[in-house]
């Protein structure tokens, strides 16, 4: 009897397991048509309350379906208006009933969630300050939207989303689709209703809310392009969004397929996880790209702008089936972004991007770490740059006309559906009438980067050929190569070759080098002059006056490096350098301002009362309410001068638990260094008496290590 019971239990176990496993292909058994969601976002409590309706058709007889829903509680579950049995495993909600084949259903869910990821709440509980950004934004990369909206982690499940949001009055709400209604719910809540017409994968659903204004421009095909910004950044709108219309118009012309959505929106947010994310019709990007004109040459949004826009076709209109085909997203978006930059900045710029990426890929390959484009766990360098290179070589192989026609056919035949590499290659082979097996083997399947073929392609550019004649001279004495360097700096200088010439002067203070530096200064090319500021190891006295003039250049990288090196090598004129850079902030991380403050703090010429004011300013930049790039820069300088206040130490501990992984890693590393010193261990023990339970548990664990 025991054996029979054991056998029966195993049968039921494996039957249950098989049912669960078969759910992975639910998209082949259930056709979800539309989702209607009303979501109330409560930013102070970091809570979401919502009601969601799913219209769907069962394609065969089923005994259950599921919706992905992470850590959600459901207060009402109705199927065709009636209560229905369900289970909630905190990952999915399973609807358990008999579903008939070829029948339509309406599933209604009422839920509440406190998202641990994917939806981020910025500064809603911070001290009241009109200069602080208060925002809510989402990042659902891959399969994470189900943390705040019951949906589908499977990207092959494409649905038409119609989203309504209730949010605090006085703030702008931006989401996928066309805004069809904005109305007051009561004195404190406003409702925003958005409608979509085409289906998309759940991970591309997005919402952002904050104190935003917008500038609307139109493409040549009359598509509205909404450019969002915080009012405090109104003077940065033009340099931030420079070339947005040109990029949009170029893509529609180059791809020969109309932009696939009704409108396009771009929203900068604080402490974003990445550079940008191509949500359907709604790119959310890091506000470190909100810049003024001086920053444009050093750190602009153009590539990210173009890359995320290209995804609206490659990734959003057509979407990979799984990670094996991820290069169809990132390779295409990178390559078309490079093409857009070529249109804006010229062929030399395009070939320089190809050259830089080839160098990185070859180094990876030569170290034995090369990856196949079909590896579902490949690195970003592989998916993005190697994917772009594969397309560049393919275009050369089949010809530009065949390439464009293939891409057009690929998009139109697979519009609003999911694709594999076979779908793309089928169109290429049918259009070109060529056998692509060798290209597939070399560029898709091989882990090694095809350096020889890449080099041959690069040599089509006369500029790259000239550059590669100069680059091998790096170890050659300046006295031997001075004529080559002088030629490289002839007017009109090519900025990439000019920079290379300057970098080859680093560490040499001979008269030949000084003469060449003089020539480099006289090019008046901002990037060539920047190369001087970045690379020079010791400023010769004969170049001091020229070097001081770099403080006036329109580049924050140049200003920062120049200020630092002048102060270190000619400290007797510190007041002059400080006066020339007073009030200059730099990038969002205030790279110039923070250096200015530190120099002032350690300079004997500065009065003590002024130093106190400057220290308070520097120390204040670690605050948890500020952008993480600025905080990280401030932490770095405070560490160098060993001047952490108690609040700085608490801010560092908060940073070590931050949602942005790069910043969190930095703070954890710095915290580890501090905790090796008894002085700081004692301080943290004393501070622990004032901590709330989560912080107390965190620091107690760290102190025990």
Secondary structure, 3 states (H helix, E strand, C coil): CHHHHHHHHHHHHHHHHHHHHHHHHHHHCEEEEEEEEEEEEECCCCEEEEEEEEEEEECCCEEEEEEECCCEEEEEEEECCEECCEEECCCEEEEEEEECCCEEEEEEEEEEECCCCCEEEECCCCCCCCCCCCEEEECCCCCCHHHCCCECCCCCCEEEEEEEEEEECCCEEEECCEEEEEEECCCCEEEEEEECCCCEEHHHCCEEEECEEEEEEECCCCCEEEEEEEHHHHHHHHHHCCCHHHHHHHHHHHHCCCCCCCEEEEEEECCCCCCEEEECCEEEEEHHHCCCHHHHCCCCCHHHHHHHHHCCCECCCEEECCHHHCHHHHHHHHHHHHHHHHHHHCHHHHHHHHHHHHHHHHHHHHCCCCCCCCCCCCCHHHHHHHHHHHHHHHHHHHCHHHHHHHHHHHHHHCCCEEECHHHHHHHHHHHHCCCCHHHHHHHHHCCCCCHHHHHHHHCCCHHHHHHHHHHHHHHCCHHHHHHHHHHHCCCCCCHHHHHHHHHCCCCCCCHHHHHHHHHHHHCCCHHHHHHHHHHCCCCCHHHHHHHHHHHHCCCHHHHHHHHHHHHHHCHHHHHHHHHHHCCCCCCCCCHHHHHHHHHHHHCCCCCHHHHHHHHHHHHHCCCCCCCHHHHHHHHHHHHHCCCCCHHHHHHHHHHCCCCCHHHHHHHHHHHHHHHCCHHHHHHHHHHHHHCCHHHHHHHHHHHHC
